[in-house]
Amino acid sequence: MAIKSSEWEIKNNTTKAVTPRLFFLSASSGQVFSANPDGSDLKVIVSEGRRLPDGIVVDADAGHLYWTNMGNPIANDGSIERADFDGRNLTHIVPPGGTFTPKQLQLDEKNRKLYWCDREGMRVMRANLDGSKIETLIDTSEGDPRPGKNVKKWCVGIALDVEGGKLYWTQKGPENAGEGRIFRANLEIPRGQGAANRKDIELLYEGLPEPIDLELDLANRTMYWTDRGDPPRGNTVNRAPMDPAQGNGKKEPVIIFDHLMEGIGIALDLKGGRMFLTDLGGSVYSANLDGSNKKTVLAAEGNLTGIVYAEIPAA
């Protein structure tokens, strides 16, 4: 998720000092971390006890973090939690069993909604910020029971274009099968249709190794995603147009970062012109949006999953 990256935020004719921070998750330790963008001031803000946390977002104005817990992939016990920036006031927003295996999470600030992909649930879902009104927007199961066994139907990464009325998501497919895909659909189900029979779904890219988390640069109509597959196309960060031309003019994704150890999380600081990445090898990386100026920010921090860059009110 990208947040405006100026050092000062002007709202309602007042000026507020803000502090840039990274928040990220460890699936192996069940912890939520916070650090400066250069890796300094690393803190554990929520200790052990999370069950495979995966996707994370920040509501800077409200002072809240939200993250998904995958839970047991073969049990219906996935959940979404919320806490303050310091880890206090921990609460379940979507209780265990409210979703199957929730992965990447996104915040619709305008409409006060959470959106996420449910992997073994084979669906894209959303809810109000208090966990009410849980909805299934996309159902890829084709009638298969949950947990889904067909990996090609698993929904993983998600990104939003709220003003454009669209959502984007990845389906990674089997390991290194070259069956990963990226799709787009309207935020709202068309009238007279349902989550399982929507006619507005567009296939944007296919033949990818294993696309995972997804982010958008709306101003430049560009998407970025991590890929867990094997080299040379996998273990990478890719970017491509949000609106690929059809036929002979269709542009292929460009690899802008490689040598990840099973890449998972990605966060964009668009105004700062940089991105932050995590992998299951336990590293946090930074780079410019074109992949230059690569740096290892942190290493050996467990099996890292979701990451978000945010500018929070200064203490």
Salt bridges, closest charged atoms under 4 A:
GLU9 OE2 - LYS11 NZ 3.50
ASP41 OD2 - ARG21 NH1 2.95
ASP41 OD2 - LYS43 NZ 3.84
ASP54 OD1 - LYS103 NZ 3.03
ASP59 OD2 - ARG112 NH2 2.46
ASP61 OD2 - LYS11 NZ 2.83
ASP77 OD2 - ARG51 NH1 2.43
GLU81 OE1 - ARG50 NE 2.70
ASP84 OD1 - HIS64 NE2 3.77
ASP86 OD2 - ARG88 NE 3.53
ASP118 OD2 - ARG123 NE 2.82
GLU120 OE1 - ARG119 NE 2.83
GLU135 OE2 - LYS113 NZ 3.94
GLU135 OE2 - ARG126 NE 2.79
ASP139 OD2 - ARG146 NH2 3.55
GLU142 OE1 - LYS153 NZ 3.08
ASP144 OD2 - LYS153 NZ 2.72
ASP161 OD2 - ARG221 NH1 3.20
GLU163 OE2 - LYS110 NZ 3.51
GLU188 OE1 - ARG126 NH2 2.82
ASP200 OD2 - ARG198 NH2 2.72
GLU202 OE2 - ARG184 NE 2.97
GLU210 OE1 - LYS172 NZ 3.10
ASP243 OD1 - ARG184 NH1 2.83
ASP243 OD2 - ARG221 NE 2.89
ASP258 OD1 - HIS259 ND1 2.85
ASP258 OD1 - LYS294 NZ 3.58
GLU262 OE1 - ARG228 NH2 2.40
ASP269 OD2 - ARG274 NE 2.66
